[in-house]
Amino acid sequence: MKADDGTPRATSFWAQHRNLILVLGIILFLPPLAAIVQLTADVNFCGRWCPRMFFVWREGMTMTAYLMGFVRSYMGVALVVSILATTLIFGRYWCSHLCPVASPLELGSRLVPSPLKLDFSNTPAPSFRYAYLSVYLIAPAIGIGSLCCNYCNFAAVPRLFAAPFSQGDLTYFLRFQGVVNLGLLLFLGVFAKGGRAYCNLLCPIGALDALSNRIGAKFGRRIRIEPTECTNCGECSKVCPTWAIDTQGDTTINQLSCMPCRLCQGVCPTEAIYYGKPAR
């Protein structure tokens, strides 16, 4: 199966250079370089770049205060809107290639010996993910606490990178929330098979992005399977970092979890997996 432009899958730019792009995302968004973030005199995803807090309603909040959250986090708003819009048409390229929060977890997981890796593939990811998103949105609205800042992957990973250079960021990981966050990143990231369990289960932005991916699946470009060429060998499901491929019966891809990392495409022996629009 060939790509939309007629080229063989092996020559896909996004597939060939994915590791380099993962590193590029780290350079652009994380300390000590944070090349893009520094354009607005910021150093991380807090404040103007926060992609998580602005859409959460808290108990007692007025409409004016809620809307001011969008103003304060205008770069985060722009980032999230851009992610959802591009995902609608092209798929979850932010999650699979550029996200600087996910990239170090996946790259780190490759250094962990296979016997030490934790397999979360039996976890029903969409059900767990949207149950967590519901708690994330409802808890602050009814006054029983907030997960926005205390347990934020978009804050913890930048702090982890900045810790060698900043006493404040190092101290963060000596507090309760910091210890819990670090444990989650290690347990669901570095030591998880594929390195993407945190993304697949606990990331609110990933949950919203997955919804956009599912909505656009009928007209946008996605990772798909050509049924007539699939032998149901199961090789694709073994390498999928978000356990989005089901080989029980006919092989199917769950677009609520799939991202176009194309690892499955690279191991398919019959080239039944392709990236493109739905067949007509």
C-alpha positions in Angstrom: 0.0 0.0 0.0 1.4 3.4 -1.0 0.9 6.8 0.6 -1.5 9.4 -0.7 1.1 10.9 -3.0 1.9 7.5 -4.5 5.3 7.1 -2.9 6.1 3.8 -1.1 5.6 3.9 2.7 9.3 3.5 3.3 10.0 7.0 1.9 7.5 8.8 4.1 9.2 11.8 5.7 7.2 11.5 8.9 8.1 7.8 9.3 11.8 8.1 8.4 12.5 11.2 10.5 10.2 10.6 13.5 13.0 10.2 16.1 14.6 13.4 14.9 11.2 15.2 15.1 10.6 13.9 18.6 13.9 15.5 19.7 13.0 18.7 17.8 9.9 19.0 19.9 11.9 18.7 23.1 14.3 21.5 21.9 11.4 23.8 20.8 9.3 23.5 24.0 11.3 22.3 27.0 14.0 23.9 29.2 16.8 24.8 29.0 16.4 25.8 25.4 12.6 26.1 25.0 13.2 27.9 21.7 9.6 28.7 20.9 8.4 29.3 24.4 11.1 31.8 25.0 9.7 34.0 22.2 7.1 35.2 24.7 9.6 35.4 27.6 8.3 32.2 29.2 10.3 29.1 30.1 7.6 26.4 30.3 3.9 25.6 29.8 2.7 27.6 32.8 1.1 31.0 32.5 0.7 32.1 28.9 1.4 28.7 27.5 -0.8 26.6 29.8 -2.9 24.3 27.6 -4.9 22.7 30.4 -6.4 25.1 32.9 -8.2 27.7 30.7 -11.1 25.5 29.8 -11.8 24.2 33.3 -14.6 25.8 35.3 -14.1 26.1 39.0 -16.7 26.4 41.8 -17.8 30.0 42.3 -16.0 31.3 39.2 -17.7 34.1 37.3 -18.0 34.2 33.5 -15.7 37.1 33.4 -13.0 35.2 35.4 -13.5 32.2 33.2 -13.0 34.2 30.0 -10.0 35.9 31.5 -8.4 32.5 31.8 -8.4 32.3 28.0 -6.8 35.7 27.8 -4.1 34.9 30.3 -3.3 31.6 28.6 -3.6 32.9 25.0 -0.6 30.9 23.7 -2.0 27.7 25.3 -5.4 28.4 23.7 -3.7 28.9 20.3 -1.7 25.7 20.8 -4.8 23.6 21.7 -6.9 25.0 18.9 -4.1 24.4 16.4 -3.7 20.8 17.6 -7.4 20.0 17.4 -7.7 21.6 14.0 -4.8 19.9 12.4 -5.8 16.5 14.0 -9.2 16.8 12.4 -7.7 16.7 8.9 -4.4 15.0 9.3 -4.6 12.9 12.5 -2.8 13.1 15.8 0.6 14.3 14.6 1.1 16.5 17.6 0.8 13.5 19.9 2.8 11.1 17.7 5.6 13.4 16.6 5.9 16.8 18.3 4.5 16.7 21.9 7.5 17.5 24.1 5.8 15.9 27.1 5.3 12.6 25.5 8.6 12.5 23.5 11.0 12.0 26.4 8.8 9.3 27.9 8.7 7.3 24.7 12.4 7.8 24.0 13.2 6.9 27.7 11.2 3.8 27.5 13.4 2.5 24.7 16.3 2.4 27.1 14.4 0.1 29.6 15.0 -3.6 29.1 11.9 -5.5 27.9 11.6 -7.6 31.0 11.2 -4.5 33.1 8.5 -2.9 31.0 4.9 -2.8 32.1 2.2 -3.8 29.7 -1.0 -1.8 29.9 -2.5 -3.1 26.7 -5.3 -4.9 28.5 -6.6 -1.6 30.0 -9.6 -0.2 28.1 -7.9 3.1 27.2 -10.9 5.1 25.9 -13.1 4.2 28.9 -10.3 5.0 31.4 -9.3 8.2 29.6 -12.7 9.8 29.4 -13.6 8.7 33.0 -10.4 10.6 34.0 -11.3 13.6 31.8 -14.8 13.7 33.4 -13.2 13.9 36.9 -10.7 16.4 35.7 -13.6 18.7 34.5 -16.2 18.0 37.1 -14.1 18.0 40.4 -13.2 21.7 40.3 -16.7 22.7 39.2 -18.2 21.1 42.3 -15.5 22.2 44.7 -13.7 18.9 45.5 -10.3 19.8 44.2 -8.4 20.4 41.0 -6.1 18.2 38.9 -5.1 21.1 36.7 -1.8 22.2 38.3 -1.1 19.7 41.1 -0.9 16.7 38.7 -0.1 18.3 35.4 2.1 16.5 32.9 2.7 19.8 31.0 4.3 21.2 34.2 6.0 18.1 35.5 8.1 17.2 32.4 9.4 20.8 31.9 10.3 20.9 35.6 12.1 17.6 35.3 14.2 19.0 32.4 14.8 22.3 34.3 15.7 20.7 37.7 19.5 20.5 37.0 19.4 24.3 36.4 16.8 25.5 38.8 16.6 25.0 42.6 12.9 25.7 42.6 12.1 23.0 40.0 14.3 20.5 41.9 12.5 21.3 45.1 9.2 20.6 43.4 10.1 17.0 43.1 10.7 16.8 46.9 7.1 17.7 47.6 4.1 15.3 47.6 2.6 16.4 44.3 6.1 16.3 42.7 6.8 12.8 43.9 3.4 11.6 42.7 3.9 13.2 39.3 7.4 11.8 38.9 6.0 8.3 39.8 3.3 8.6 37.2 5.7 9.7 34.5 8.0 6.8 35.3 5.3 4.2 35.9 3.1 5.1 32.9 5.8 6.5 30.7 9.4 5.4 30.9 8.7 1.9 32.3 5.5 1.4 30.1 5.7 -0.7 27.0 5.7 1.8 24.2 6.2 4.7 26.6 2.7 6.1 26.0 0.4 4.8 28.8 0.4 8.2 30.4 -0.7 9.9 27.1 -3.3 7.2 26.5 -4.9 7.3 30.0 -4.2 10.5 31.9 -3.6 13.4 29.4 -6.6 15.8 29.1 -5.2 17.3 25.9 -4.7 13.8 24.5 -8.3 13.0 25.3 -9.6 16.0 23.5 -7.2 15.3 20.6 -8.4 11.7 20.3 -12.0 13.0 20.0 -11.0 15.3 17.2 -9.2 12.3 15.6 -12.4 10.2 15.8 -14.7 12.9 14.5 -12.5 13.5 11.4 -11.9 9.8 10.7 -14.6 9.7 7.9 -13.0 12.5 5.8 -9.4 13.1 7.1 -6.2 11.2 6.6 -5.6 8.5 9.2 -3.8 5.2 9.7 -6.0 2.6 8.0 -6.1 -1.1 7.1 -6.8 -2.5 3.7 -8.9 -5.6 4.7 -8.2 -7.5 1.5 -4.4 -7.4 2.1 -4.4 -8.0 5.9 -3.6 -11.5 7.1 -4.4 -10.8 10.7 -0.8 -11.8 11.7 -0.9 -9.5 14.7 2.6 -7.9 14.2 1.1 -4.4 14.1 -0.6 -4.8 17.5 2.7 -5.8 19.1 4.4 -2.5 18.3 1.4 -0.1 18.7 2.4 2.2 21.7 -1.2 3.1 22.4 -2.7 -0.4 22.0 -5.1 0.9 19.4 -5.1 -2.1 17.1 -7.4 -5.0 17.8 -6.6 -8.3 16.1 -9.4 -10.3 17.7 -11.4 -11.2 14.5 -10.7 -8.8 11.7 -7.9 -6.4 12.5 -9.3 -2.9 13.3 -7.8 0.4 14.4 -9.5 2.4 17.2 -9.2 6.1 16.1 -9.9 7.1 19.7 -6.4 5.9 20.6 -4.5 5.7 17.3 -1.8 8.3 16.4 0.1 8.2 13.1 3.5 7.1 14.6 3.4 4.5 11.7 5.2 1.9 13.7 2.5 -0.6 12.7 3.0 0.4 9.1 6.7 -0.4 9.3 6.2 -3.9 10.5 3.2 -5.0 8.4 4.5 -7.8 6.1 1.8 -7.4 3.5 1.8 -3.6 3.5 -1.9 -3.7 4.4 -1.6 -0.6 6.6 -1.5 2.8 5.1 -2.0 6.5 5.9 -4.7 8.2 3.9 -8.3 9.1 3.4 -11.0 6.4 3.7 -11.4 4.2 0.6 -14.3 5.2 -1.7 
